[in-house]
Amino acid sequence: MRWLKILIVFLLSAVILMVGIMFTIHNTEKVSIDLVFLTLPEASLSLWLIAAFVLGGISGILLSSVAVVSLKARLMGSRRKVNATNKELDQLRTATLKDAA
């Protein structure tokens, strides 16, 4: 079963690599990117598109990691509250048993 996973990952990687190569071959026109206050140097269209894709992926990973860290912090706080509540509940249970005896 593990070899099947490795085979699928390898085939998927090969397909993505081939699509990337074909994309680069077909988009060789030189373009310069004109931002409002900055003009980027002339480079191939495929380079700018791949750079934008990678930059977007990295930005997405960074933003989602901030959200994950925030949620983990909230989870730790909630776990502390649950542990404190369980401890108090256990104390109340044992206290009622001692009072009844």
N, CA, C and O atoms as a DFTB+ gen file, in Angstrom:
404 C
 N C O
     1  1       0.814      -1.181       0.000
     2  2       0.000       0.000       0.000
     3  2       0.865       1.256       0.000
     4  3       0.523       2.259      -0.627
     5  1       1.998       1.189       0.716
     6  2       2.887       2.340       0.765
     7  2       3.486       2.624      -0.607
     8  3       3.643       3.785      -0.982
     9  1       3.822       1.579      -1.358
    10  2       4.392       1.768      -2.687
    11  2       3.400       2.447      -3.618
    12  3       3.803       3.188      -4.515
    13  1       2.095       2.201      -3.417
    14  2       1.068       2.843      -4.234
    15  2       1.035       4.349      -3.953
    16  3       0.892       5.155      -4.873
    17  1       1.166       4.713      -2.694
    18  2       1.199       6.127      -2.327
    19  2       2.425       6.807      -2.938
    20  3       2.324       7.914      -3.466
    21  1       3.569       6.153      -2.867
    22  2       4.799       6.698      -3.443
    23  2       4.652       6.845      -4.958
    24  3       5.087       7.845      -5.528
    25  1       4.050       5.868      -5.602
    26  2       3.843       5.919      -7.046
    27  2       2.921       7.074      -7.431
    28  3       3.198       7.793      -8.391
    29  1       1.834       7.256      -6.693
    30  2       0.892       8.341      -6.984
    31  2       1.555       9.693      -6.783
    32  3       1.377      10.592      -7.605
    33  1       2.315       9.855      -5.707
    34  2       3.016      11.115      -5.446
    35  2       4.037      11.385      -6.553
    36  3       4.161      12.518      -7.019
    37  1       4.757      10.362      -6.968
    38  2       5.746      10.520      -8.036
    39  2       5.080      10.918      -9.349
    40  3       5.547      11.833     -10.028
    41  1       3.995      10.240      -9.711
    42  2       3.300      10.568     -10.954
    43  2       2.710      11.974     -10.913
    44  3       2.788      12.708     -11.898
    45  1       2.125      12.350      -9.789
    46  2       1.564      13.691      -9.644
    47  2       2.659      14.749      -9.734
    48  3       2.464      15.788     -10.364
    49  1       3.794      14.498      -9.118
    50  2       4.927      15.434      -9.193
    51  2       5.439      15.557     -10.621
    52  3       5.761      16.657     -11.070
    53  1       5.520      14.431     -11.343
    54  2       5.974      14.466     -12.733
    55  2       5.013      15.257     -13.612
    56  3       5.447      16.018     -14.477
    57  1       3.716      15.084     -13.400
    58  2       2.722      15.826     -14.180
    59  2       2.828      17.318     -13.891
    60  3       2.793      18.128     -14.816
    61  1       2.956      17.691     -12.621
    62  2       3.085      19.107     -12.260
    63  2       4.359      19.693     -12.854
    64  3       4.347      20.828     -13.331
    65  1       5.449      18.950     -12.836
    66  2       6.701      19.411     -13.418
    67  2       6.560      19.617     -14.922
    68  3       7.040      20.617     -15.456
    69  1       5.912      18.689     -15.605
    70  2       5.722      18.807     -17.056
    71  2       4.835      20.014     -17.385
    72  3       5.117      20.743     -18.336
    73  1       3.784      20.226     -16.622
    74  2       2.921      21.386     -16.854
    75  2       3.710      22.670     -16.631
    76  3       3.555      23.624     -17.394
    77  1       4.545      22.715     -15.608
    78  2       5.379      23.885     -15.345
    79  2       6.361      24.146     -16.480
    80  3       6.571      25.296     -16.867
    81  1       6.956      23.100     -17.009
    82  2       7.893      23.264     -18.127
    83  2       7.162      23.773     -19.364
    84  3       7.648      24.681     -20.038
    85  1       6.002      23.199     -19.669
    86  2       5.221      23.647     -20.824
    87  2       4.762      25.095     -20.642
    88  3       4.760      25.876     -21.593
    89  1       4.379      25.442     -19.424
    90  2       3.964      26.814     -19.124
    91  2       5.112      27.779     -19.373
    92  3       4.911      28.847     -19.950
    93  1       6.305      27.414     -18.944
    94  2       7.473      28.269     -19.121
    95  2       7.849      28.399     -20.590
    96  3       8.234      29.481     -21.033
    97  1       7.747      27.330     -21.343
    98  2       8.088      27.362     -22.767
    99  2       7.134      28.262     -23.541
   100  3       7.562      28.979     -24.446
   101  1       5.850      28.237     -23.202
   102  2       4.853      28.986     -23.964
   103  2       4.691      30.441     -23.527
   104  3       4.002      31.199     -24.210
   105  1       5.286      30.848     -22.441
   106  2       5.145      32.224     -21.947
   107  2       6.513      32.877     -21.802
   108  3       6.962      33.173     -20.695
   109  1       7.166      33.096     -22.939
   110  2       8.522      33.653     -22.906
   111  2       8.580      35.139     -23.224
   112  3       9.672      35.706     -23.263
   113  1       7.433      35.796     -23.454
   114  2       7.452      37.219     -23.773
   115  2       8.008      38.008     -22.594
   116  3       7.737      37.696     -21.435
   117  1       8.779      39.021     -22.907
   118  2       9.339      39.883     -21.866
   119  2       8.308      40.951     -21.510
   120  3       7.774      41.626     -22.391
   121  1       8.036      41.096     -20.231
   122  2       7.106      42.118     -19.751
   123  2       7.726      42.800     -18.536
   124  3       8.524      42.213     -17.807
   125  1       7.337      44.048     -18.344
   126  2       7.730      44.736     -17.118
   127  2       6.449      45.026     -16.347
   128  3       5.424      45.385     -16.927
   129  1       6.525      44.869     -15.062
   130  2       5.365      45.064     -14.202
   131  2       5.411      46.497     -13.689
   132  3       6.395      46.926     -13.086
   133  1       4.321      47.233     -13.940
   134  2       4.245      48.625     -13.502
   135  2       3.269      48.717     -12.343
   136  3       2.053      48.702     -12.531
   137  1       3.823      48.812     -11.136
   138  2       3.014      49.052      -9.962
   139  2       2.841      50.561      -9.837
   140  3       3.488      51.302     -10.577
   141  1       2.015      51.031      -8.953
   142  2       1.714      52.460      -8.890
   143  2       2.977      53.285      -8.654
   144  3       3.211      54.270      -9.356
   145  1       3.782      52.900      -7.685
   146  2       4.960      53.689      -7.344
   147  2       6.270      52.989      -7.687
   148  3       7.346      53.493      -7.363
   149  1       6.189      51.846      -8.332
   150  2       7.386      51.051      -8.583
   151  2       7.232      50.313      -9.907
   152  3       6.184      49.728     -10.179
   153  1       8.266      50.342     -10.722
   154  2       8.266      49.581     -11.964
   155  2       9.298      48.469     -11.820
   156  3      10.484      48.731     -11.616
   157  1       8.841      47.242     -11.929
   158  2       9.735      46.099     -11.802
   159  2      10.449      45.866     -13.127
   160  3       9.921      46.213     -14.184
   161  1      11.637      45.287     -13.082
   162  2      12.405      45.110     -14.319
   163  2      11.737      44.121     -15.280
   164  3      10.863      43.342     -14.899
   165  1      12.179      44.182     -16.528
   166  2      11.619      43.312     -17.552
   167  2      12.101      41.884     -17.343
   168  3      13.292      41.638     -17.148
   169  1      11.162      40.950     -17.385
   170  2      11.475      39.523     -17.258
   171  2      10.388      38.757     -17.998
   172  3       9.392      39.340     -18.426
   173  1      10.580      37.462     -18.147
   174  2       9.592      36.665     -18.880
   175  2       8.282      36.597     -18.091
   176  3       8.266      36.639     -16.860
   177  1       7.199      36.493     -18.839
   178  2       5.872      36.436     -18.224
   179  2       5.753      35.245     -17.285
   180  3       5.161      35.351     -16.211
   181  1       6.316      34.111     -17.692
   182  2       6.221      32.917     -16.844
   183  2       6.926      33.126     -15.506
   184  3       6.462      32.638     -14.476
   185  1       8.043      33.849     -15.517
   186  2       8.763      34.112     -14.271
   187  2       7.907      34.942     -13.322
   188  3       7.814      34.633     -12.135
   189  1       7.281      35.998     -13.845
   190  2       6.436      36.843     -12.995
   191  2       5.230      36.066     -12.480
   192  3       4.853      36.226     -11.319
   193  1       4.624      35.238     -13.305
   194  2       3.455      34.479     -12.862
   195  2       3.817      33.433     -11.811
   196  3       3.099      33.257     -10.827
   197  1       4.929      32.745     -12.026
   198  2       5.367      31.747     -11.042
   199  2       5.761      32.433      -9.735
   200  3       5.469      31.923      -8.654
   201  1       6.426      33.593      -9.832
   202  2       6.798      34.340      -8.618
   203  2       5.556      34.782      -7.850
   204  3       5.527      34.714      -6.621
   205  1       4.524      35.236      -8.578
   206  2       3.281      35.641      -7.911
   207  2       2.604      34.443      -7.255
   208  3       2.065      34.562      -6.155
   209  1       2.627      33.300      -7.915
   210  2       2.042      32.083      -7.356
   211  2       2.761      31.664      -6.075
   212  3       2.120      31.345      -5.074
   213  1       4.088      31.668      -6.113
   214  2       4.878      31.273      -4.936
   215  2       4.678      32.273      -3.798
   216  3       4.524      31.876      -2.643
   217  1       4.681      33.564      -4.117
   218  2       4.477      34.576      -3.093
   219  2       3.094      34.452      -2.455
   220  3       2.950      34.618      -1.244
   221  1       2.085      34.161      -3.264
   222  2       0.744      33.942      -2.727
   223  2       0.674      32.714      -1.834
   224  3       0.005      32.733      -0.801
   225  1       1.359      31.648      -2.225
   226  2       1.393      30.440      -1.396
   227  2       2.068      30.677      -0.064
   228  3       1.585      30.229       0.976
   229  1       3.188      31.382      -0.095
   230  2       3.903      31.681       1.150
   231  2       3.061      32.586       2.047
   232  3       3.006      32.389       3.261
   233  1       2.408      33.576       1.447
   234  2       1.541      34.466       2.235
   235  2       0.398      33.693       2.871
   236  3       0.060      33.923       4.032
   237  1      -0.191      32.786       2.122
   238  2      -1.275      31.970       2.661
   239  2      -0.826      31.100       3.817
   240  3      -1.532      30.970       4.818
   241  1       0.348      30.503       3.682
   242  2       0.883      29.671       4.761
   243  2       1.140      30.507       6.009
   244  3       0.805      30.085       7.116
   245  1       1.733      31.692       5.841
   246  2       2.015      32.545       6.998
   247  2       0.736      33.004       7.688
   248  3       0.648      32.975       8.916
   249  1      -0.253      33.426       6.908
   250  2      -1.503      33.889       7.508
   251  2      -2.254      32.759       8.199
   252  3      -2.824      32.956       9.272
   253  1      -2.258      31.584       7.593
   254  2      -2.960      30.470       8.231
   255  2      -2.216      29.997       9.476
   256  3      -2.847      29.532      10.426
   257  1      -0.891      30.106       9.490
   258  2      -0.154      29.696      10.686
   259  2      -0.441      30.643      11.848
   260  3      -0.471      30.214      13.001
   261  1      -0.654      31.929      11.554
   262  2      -1.035      32.873      12.613
   263  2      -2.381      32.459      13.201
   264  3      -2.560      32.480      14.419
   265  1      -3.320      32.086      12.349
   266  2      -4.634      31.652      12.831
   267  2      -4.519      30.363      13.645
   268  3      -5.196      30.214      14.662
   269  1      -3.676      29.441      13.212
   270  2      -3.508      28.174      13.929
   271  2      -2.897      28.416      15.305
   272  3      -3.333      27.816      16.288
   273  1      -1.902      29.281      15.386
   274  2      -1.280      29.582      16.677
   275  2      -2.295      30.221      17.620
   276  3      -2.330      29.901      18.808
   277  1      -3.110      31.112      17.100
   278  2      -4.142      31.745      17.916
   279  2      -5.145      30.717      18.434
   280  3      -5.512      30.741      19.609
   281  1      -5.581      29.828      17.573
   282  2      -6.534      28.796      17.997
   283  2      -5.918      27.831      19.003
   284  3      -6.597      27.391      19.931
   285  1      -4.639      27.498      18.831
   286  2      -3.978      26.612      19.796
   287  2      -3.868      27.276      21.167
   288  3      -4.015      26.608      22.191
   289  1      -3.614      28.573      21.195
   290  2      -3.545      29.296      22.467
   291  2      -4.907      29.278      23.157
   292  3      -4.988      29.067      24.367
   293  1      -5.973      29.497      22.394
   294  2      -7.315      29.432      22.975
   295  2      -7.631      28.030      23.486
   296  3      -8.260      27.875      24.533
   297  1      -7.198      27.016      22.752
   298  2      -7.427      25.634      23.170
   299  2      -6.703      25.329      24.472
   300  3      -7.259      24.670      25.351
   301  1      -5.468      25.802      24.602
   302  2      -4.727      25.568      25.846
   303  2      -5.429      26.238      27.025
   304  3      -5.511      25.656      28.106
   305  1      -5.930      27.442      26.829
   306  2      -6.658      28.136      27.895
   307  2      -7.919      27.375      28.276
   308  3      -8.240      27.251      29.458
   309  1      -8.626      26.872      27.288
   310  2      -9.845      26.103      27.560
   311  2      -9.528      24.808      28.293
   312  3     -10.264      24.403      29.192
   313  1      -8.434      24.160      27.912
   314  2      -8.045      22.914      28.602
   315  2      -7.699      23.183      30.059
   316  3      -8.043      22.390      30.935
   317  1      -7.016      24.307      30.326
   318  2      -6.696      24.660      31.706
   319  2      -7.969      24.857      32.527
   320  3      -8.067      24.408      33.669
   321  1      -8.958      25.549      31.909
   322  2     -10.227      25.766      32.606
   323  2     -10.945      24.453      32.866
   324  3     -11.503      24.262      33.947
   325  1     -10.942      23.551      31.905
   326  2     -11.592      22.248      32.078
   327  2     -10.899      21.457      33.177
   328  3     -11.566      20.836      34.005
   329  1      -9.568      21.471      33.196
   330  2      -8.834      20.751      34.241
   331  2      -9.138      21.320      35.623
   332  3      -9.322      20.571      36.582
   333  1      -9.191      22.649      35.720
   334  2      -9.500      23.275      37.009
   335  2     -10.928      22.924      37.437
   336  3     -11.178      22.651      38.611
   337  1     -11.849      22.935      36.494
   338  2     -13.241      22.588      36.810
   339  2     -13.357      21.137      37.221
   340  3     -14.083      20.830      38.166
   341  1     -12.668      20.233      36.548
   342  2     -12.693      18.810      36.920
   343  2     -12.094      18.592      38.305
   344  3     -12.592      17.780      39.085
   345  1     -11.020      19.325      38.603
   346  2     -10.405      19.201      39.922
   347  2     -11.380      19.658      41.010
   348  3     -11.524      19.004      42.043
   349  1     -12.045      20.791      40.764
   350  2     -13.023      21.296      41.725
   351  2     -14.198      20.326      41.873
   352  3     -14.683      20.113      42.984
   353  1     -14.650      19.749      40.788
   354  2     -15.749      18.789      40.828
   355  2     -15.364      17.547      41.632
   356  3     -16.164      17.038      42.417
   357  1     -14.141      17.065      41.435
   358  2     -13.682      15.907      42.206
   359  2     -13.613      16.231      43.699
   360  3     -13.959      15.399      44.537
   361  1     -13.165      17.444      44.025
   362  2     -13.113      17.848      45.427
   363  2     -14.511      17.918      46.026
   364  3     -14.719      17.501      47.165
   365  1     -15.468      18.440      45.271
   366  2     -16.846      18.519      45.762
   367  2     -17.451      17.133      45.934
   368  3     -18.196      16.901      46.886
   369  1     -17.148      16.222      45.042
   370  2     -17.665      14.862      45.152
   371  2     -17.127      14.161      46.393
   372  3     -17.873      13.511      47.126
   373  1     -15.822      14.300      46.619
   374  2     -15.235      13.648      47.806
   375  2     -15.697      14.328      49.083
   376  3     -15.831      13.671      50.115
   377  1     -15.945      15.634      49.034
   378  2     -16.403      16.349      50.213
   379  2     -17.802      15.892      50.603
   380  3     -18.090      15.757      51.792
   381  1     -18.688      15.646      49.618
   382  2     -20.031      15.186      49.948
   383  2     -20.004      13.763      50.467
   384  3     -20.837      13.406      51.300
   385  1     -19.090      12.949      50.011
   386  2     -18.994      11.582      50.526
   387  2     -18.491      11.584      51.972
   388  3     -18.948      10.773      52.777
   389  1     -17.568      12.471      52.314
   390  2     -17.053      12.544      53.669
   391  2     -18.092      13.090      54.613
   392  3     -18.175      12.659      55.763
   393  1     -18.903      14.051      54.139
   394  2     -19.948      14.618      54.980
   395  2     -21.059      13.613      55.228
   396  3     -21.662      13.621      56.301
   397  1     -21.340      12.760      54.276
   398  2     -22.422      11.775      54.410
   399  2     -22.019      10.661      55.388
   400  3     -22.891      10.043      55.999
   401  1     -20.741      10.399      55.542
   402  2     -20.287       9.314      56.407
   403  2     -20.181       9.752      57.812
   404  3     -19.811       8.961      58.679
